[in-house]
């Protein structure tokens, strides 16, 4: 599903509200970090299609996000990460 700009901005606002501040990351347990990630992951996946359409940089930003998300999936043992335990 392709998001409109308004829908994408709304999703990004919800993601932003759900994330801790960068200075708070070091204080999170692995469980807290993974719970937060798994809560926002579906929203991030929804906005990646919209981000990929940003001229010049969107596809590169999307690639970086997908690689980082795949790494976090392994760390957090997310469903569908295609990694054997």
C-alpha atoms as one frame of an Amber mdcrd trajectory, in Angstrom:
protein
   0.000   0.000   0.000   1.346   3.355  -0.992   0.950   6.097   1.574   0.028
   9.659   0.795   2.385  12.321   2.080  -0.082  13.164   4.849  -0.316   9.502
   5.925   3.464   9.091   5.858   3.994  12.221   7.957   1.406  10.944  10.435
   3.169   7.553  10.648   6.530   9.288  11.133   5.066  11.395  13.946   3.769
   8.247  15.655   7.167   6.561  15.272   8.906   9.630  16.691   6.545   9.717
  19.677   7.163   6.019  20.420  10.960   6.223  20.323  13.171   7.191  23.248
  15.524  10.116  22.945  19.007   9.163  21.657  20.480  10.010  25.067  18.154
   7.417  26.663  19.176   4.471  24.467  22.153   3.442  26.596  19.877   3.058
  29.622  17.501   0.598  27.931  17.687  -3.112  28.530  17.836  -5.354  25.477
  14.237  -6.366  26.172  13.060  -2.734  26.330  14.932  -1.886  23.123  13.482
  -4.888  21.297   9.959  -4.212  22.547  10.206  -0.642  21.290  11.619  -1.762
  17.951   8.957  -4.410  17.425   6.259  -1.861  18.278   7.458   0.669  15.665
   8.714  -1.763  13.003   5.362  -2.095  11.169   5.054   1.679  10.938   8.635
   2.020   9.690   7.983  -0.637   7.055   4.899   1.279   5.901   6.786   4.558
   5.429   9.771   3.017   3.624   7.865   2.957   0.327   7.153   6.657   0.680
  10.734   7.423   1.736  12.073   5.515  -1.282  10.343   8.046  -3.553  12.283
  11.010  -2.160  14.374  12.299  -5.086  18.114  11.512  -5.127  18.397   9.959
  -1.643  15.209   8.060  -0.877  16.255   4.703  -2.291  19.595   4.868  -0.459
  17.926   5.800   2.836  15.483   2.920   2.343  18.315   0.461   1.694  20.160
   1.552   4.842  16.985   1.284   6.916  16.213  -2.209   5.598  19.748  -3.433
   6.373  19.671  -1.945   9.885  16.214  -3.392  10.507  17.401  -6.839   9.376
  20.265  -6.599  11.880  17.886  -5.613  14.681  15.547  -8.454  13.670  18.420
 -10.867  14.326  19.248  -9.240  17.659  15.630  -9.137  18.773  14.733 -12.520
  17.244  11.850 -10.899  15.399   9.344 -13.119  13.620  10.185 -13.561   9.961
  13.871 -12.730  10.310  14.807 -15.884   8.371  17.555 -16.746  10.854  17.890
 -20.052  12.590  18.266 -19.901  16.348
